[in-house]
């Protein structure tokens, strides 16, 4: 009687396992070469929760440009201007080839590997002389607003431009559903980006070190005769943000956790946890005499805990060396002590950001300060702003300021600041921002 009972439970367990396994649908990537054969214009993960083409309409992955030097002569080329040759176009592999000046060949290969897609860039120097790649940049046409689908199906882009540990991910606007993650191949690094959507693997000429405030260093790559320079990316789907972190770790990235944050004051002790499959070799401070770096412990072989203490105000860059000549960055900003900041901010709002002109309907309004031109904006003078609500007295740009000054004066009272709040209430709130008790149909209504 015991054996049949065990057999019954065994059969039920196997049936339960089979039903669950059969209900899990594999995610099968699908891709198509663009009509002009210059890249991949369709990237679909069939079987995912939201079946969609992640490449923007009319665009393609593979839009690449570069500048390189051979024997003192510089070449700047865009692959879009050169007719390519498609070497492979199968369901699992698309490979495209370009012949570049001075006997340089460039290959881009898109390969489906299980449930993931690899994008590989191969720079092959067939000349008899070293070639120095000074700039290399690509477009990433994923996540643009698509009016052909329902609004909630559009994507939010998140990214970290952080050397070899860079990554991108795109979430549905609802925050729920499949997340597309893009990570770096080992040795690949992104070091610079522009407002028009160019992402740089090398940026020796692109960054204006005189007028630009960009912090990460620029690099180049020298390729010897008949050698290859390989770089690339990986695309995969994840189900939630925890899986994003797990995938970044699996792809030899660095998962960073910082408390209380990366904007701190000198009185804070900052705790930082770094987790990577590759060993953390060392941390190098930009200003070693003005920061204390204490290694607390290494846990379970891949988690490293540090404590930082800063004394220099402003930006403080810490370079993390990990693996085999890989780097990423921790870019902290150190402000004055919190009490000083709280008092200074309230004082600036009262002194610089309140309108005091009884001839204006917005008399008493707290508005926006244009830092470049050192002037106070108003409903009559928008400056470079596009939206009137930003200076009209409502929403975050205006409503947050009196709330902040009020809270500050609960702890640190100041007669002039309290008088400023009363002026705001008497001249702008009652009867303007807020309807009076005698206005209908919505007495006391807030605009």
Secondary structure by P-SEA (a helix, b strand, c coil): caaaaaaaaaaaaaaaaaaaaaacccbbbbbbcccccccccbbbbcccccccccccccccccccccccccccbbbbbbcccbbbbbccccccbbbbbbbbccbbbbbbbbbbcccbbbbbbbbbbcccbbbbbcbbbbbbcccccccccccccbbbbbbbccccccbbbbbccccccbbbbbbbccccccccccccccccccccccccccccccccccbbbbbcccbbbbbcccccccccaaaaaaaaaaacbbbbbbccccccccccbbbbbbbcccccccccccccccbbbbbcccccccbbbbbbbbccccbbbbbbbccccccccbbbbbbccaaaaaaaaaaaaaacccccccccccccccccccccccccccccccccccccccccccccccaaaaaaaaaaaaccccaaaaaaaaaaaaccccccccccccccccccccc
